[in-house]
Amino acid sequence: MQKETPPVVIDTSGVDIHAENARIREHGPVAQVELPNGVRAWSITGYDAGRQALSDHRLSKDGHQHWTAYVHGEVDPSFPLIDWALMDNMNTTYGSAHSRMRALVAKRFTPRRIEAMRPTIDKIVASLLADLAGTSAGTVVDLKARYAYPLAARVIFDVVGIPEAARGTILGDGEAQIDTTKTSEEIAASVERGLMELAAVVEARRQHPADDLMSDLIAAQQEDGSELRDGEIIGNLSFLLGTGTETVTNLVVNSVLALLSHPDQLQLVRSGKASWQDAIEETLRVEAPVAHLPFRFPTEDVQLGGVTMSAGDPVLMNFAAIGRDPAIHGTSAGSFDIARPSKDHLSFGHGAYSCIGKALGRVEAEIAVSALFTRFPDLALAVPASDIKPQSTFIMNGRDELPVLLAAPPAESA
């Protein structure tokens, strides 16, 4: 019989996810946590346990079918994370339904298509850097707002096919789901606005198809046997827009912050002793862009990491902890070291549910980070790294802003 221990109560504000993850890890690679409304869940912090969980077909992401408490009407509708289990997209489907939806989307994320996007990403990066270069010397610049975020948003919005006029509304409302300090009512209202706007864009695209993912899905719906519903199209596009923006933004911001906080590591890249890819992979390991992702649900009792997760229990993948597992990376697991021989992580997932845009995200981050440090060789943090606040969420692992100086301030005249 497994020992009952009090669950770690999750801080929804995400003030210090790494310290919280260390407390969860003390209870083992799979441990109980308490979410808002007193909802009990399992958090997977171990690398080996995480890899097994991500590959186990008995762990479903379909809350409609496999979340026992929800099926029995026992979940309070005010539970602020309920939409993460009930969204209508490929992230919350199971079995053949997931495979069908993923196959329709995957055509836009093949290696050939992503390589073909490099010139477009280069142009977006060059444009954003040119805008930054016009900043007055000594002015503090928020690199998240003016560089990482607009880059990630433009790339994924181009892939999906969202017109310029609709981008602000859709993106702003979709972000509400990330902030775990908001109420369920606030989240639901914002998500609904974003989905309504997206539905209008889809209807307009039906009349005027283009070379984009949205048109691909509409065309698939019109073909015999696709069985693709309007809600699935809208849900999948919303999901891709959110993950394609938030994840890449955090990866770029976390990479730049790590390198500026560790000048010795930055020098390794500049001297050719390490690559920009090394820096990106180590950032993915030690500062996973997604911290604590809900939900999976065992379709039957599953033994993992020394515990038994009962059928229907909510399960969260703790990617921010998995990359820092001392069992894999030793006592230095929490240190940023781009020269370490093993940078194993699961930050883009693993198995059937691995991030469909992981290759694109890596390309974006590599181009963005290398070009930034090339254009601004004297780039420096404008405040101590410890003063840069995290996002108000335990789901994502990012920063509210990244204040920097693009160049050394001019010397004062005598």
Secondary structure, DSSP 8 states (H G I E B T S, - for coil): -------EE--TT-TTHHHHHHHHHTT-SEEEEE-GGG-EEEEE--HHHHHHHHH-TTEE--HHHH-HHHHTT-S-TT-TTHHHHH-SSGGG--THHHHHHHHHHHGGGSHHHHHHTHHHHHHHHHHHHHHHHTS-TT-EEEHIIIIIHHHHHHHHHHHHT--HHHHHHHHHHHGGGT-TTS-HHHHHHHHHHHHHHHHHHHHHHHHS--SSHHHHHHHHHHSTT----HHHHHHHHHHHHHHHHHHHHHHHHHHHHHHHH-HHHHHHHHTTSS-HHHHHHHHHHHS-SB-SEEEEEESS-EEETTEEE-TT--EEE-HHHHTT-HHHHGGGTTS--TT-S-----TT--GGGS-TTHHHHHHHHHHHHHHHHHH-TT-EESS-GGGS-B-S-SSB--BS--EEESS-------
